[in-house]
Amino acid sequence: MANKTIISTDRAPAAVGPYSQAVRAGGFLYCSGQIPIDPATGELIGGGVAAQTERCLENLRAVVESAGASLADVVKTTVFMIDLGGFQEMNAVYSRYFKGEFPARSTIEVAALPKAAAVEIEAVLLLPA
């Protein structure tokens, strides 16, 4: 079995349940879903899909960087949205964070997200050697 390391940073919101922000295992980093919580206040941010997507990605970036990686190392994301009607708004923000060789991605509409968030984003990274 591969060694695993728990990744945690105060630059992203603390877990709101029994899970880790990320786990490093076998050359990969598995990041838990990030919702648009301001790490300074612990509160869900206001605003629409664009603002919430940006906060999710900033939180994700903080977790990724705390593991010594960057968003360029992301190989797969999953975006959860409570309304795919906001897809274009989410996609416009998302495209500012991922450029060039885009990661694989799934976008899924769900009935609800923690803390009534509109967006949640998780990622898997191939860590630099």
HUMOVEN-V45740 format. One record per residue. N is the residue number from 1. RES is the residue in one small letter. SS is DSSP state (H for helix, E for strand, C for the rest). PHI is phi in radians with two decimals (* if undefined). Layout:
N/RES/SS/PHI + N/RES/SS/PHI
This chain:
1/m/C/* + 2/a/C/-1.24 + 3/n/C/-1.19 + 4/k/E/-2.25 + 5/t/E/-2.23 + 6/i/E/-1.43 + 7/i/E/-1.89 + 8/s/C/-2.59 + 9/t/C/-2.52 + 10/d/C/-1.48 + 11/r/C/-1.41 + 12/a/C/-2.25 + 13/p/C/-1.04 + 14/a/C/-1.14 + 15/a/C/-1.01 + 16/v/C/-1.73 + 17/g/C/-2.87 + 18/p/C/-1.44 + 19/y/C/-2.66 + 20/s/C/-1.79 + 21/q/C/-1.06 + 22/a/E/-2.80 + 23/v/E/-2.33 + 24/r/E/-1.60 + 25/a/E/-2.70 + 26/g/C/0.95 + 27/g/C/1.47 + 28/f/E/-2.07 + 29/l/E/-2.11 + 30/y/E/-1.84 + 31/c/E/-1.72 + 32/s/E/-1.13 + 33/g/E/-1.07 + 34/q/E/-1.85 + 35/i/E/-1.82 + 36/p/C/-1.37 + 37/i/E/-1.71 + 38/d/C/-1.30 + 39/p/C/-1.12 + 40/a/C/-1.29 + 41/t/C/-1.89 + 42/g/C/1.33 + 43/e/C/-1.88 + 44/l/E/-1.12 + 45/i/C/-1.36 + 46/g/C/-1.46 + 47/g/C/1.72 + 48/g/C/-1.57 + 49/v/H/-1.04 + 50/a/H/-1.08 + 51/a/H/-1.10 + 52/q/H/-1.21 + 53/t/H/-1.10 + 54/e/H/-1.06 + 55/r/H/-1.12 + 56/c/H/-1.00 + 57/l/H/-1.24 + 58/e/H/-1.16 + 59/n/H/-1.11 + 60/l/H/-1.08 + 61/r/H/-1.02 + 62/a/H/-1.08 + 63/v/H/-1.14 + 64/v/H/-1.06 + 65/e/H/-1.16 + 66/s/H/-1.19 + 67/a/C/-1.66 + 68/g/C/1.43 + 69/a/C/-2.14 + 70/s/C/-2.44 + 71/l/H/-1.08 + 72/a/H/-1.14 + 73/d/H/-1.54 + 74/v/E/-1.20 + 75/v/E/-1.88 + 76/k/E/-2.71 + 77/t/E/-2.18 + 78/t/E/-2.23 + 79/v/E/-1.92 + 80/f/E/-1.87 + 81/m/E/-2.31 + 82/i/C/-1.44 + 83/d/C/-2.65 + 84/l/H/-1.20 + 85/g/H/-1.09 + 86/g/H/-1.64 + 87/f/H/-0.99 + 88/q/H/-1.10 + 89/e/H/-1.09 + 90/m/H/-1.08 + 91/n/H/-1.11 + 92/a/H/-1.09 + 93/v/H/-1.25 + 94/y/H/-0.93 + 95/s/H/-1.19 + 96/r/H/-1.39 + 97/y/H/-1.66 + 98/f/C/-2.13 + 99/k/C/-2.28 + 100/g/C/1.27 + 101/e/C/-1.45 + 102/f/C/-1.22 + 103/p/C/-1.24 + 104/a/E/-1.12 + 105/r/E/-2.64 + 106/s/E/-2.09 + 107/t/E/-2.19 + 108/i/E/-2.23 + 109/e/E/-1.50 + 110/v/C/-2.18 + 111/a/C/-1.25 + 112/a/C/-2.80 + 113/l/C/-2.25 + 114/p/H/-0.95 + 115/k/H/1.02 + 116/a/H/1.11 + 117/a/C/-1.15 + 118/a/C/-1.57 + 119/v/E/-2.46 + 120/e/E/-2.47 + 121/i/E/-2.31 + 122/e/E/-2.07 + 123/a/E/-2.61 + 124/v/E/-2.18 + 125/l/E/-2.13 + 126/l/E/-1.67 + 127/l/C/-1.29 + 128/p/C/-1.04 + 129/a/C/-1.17
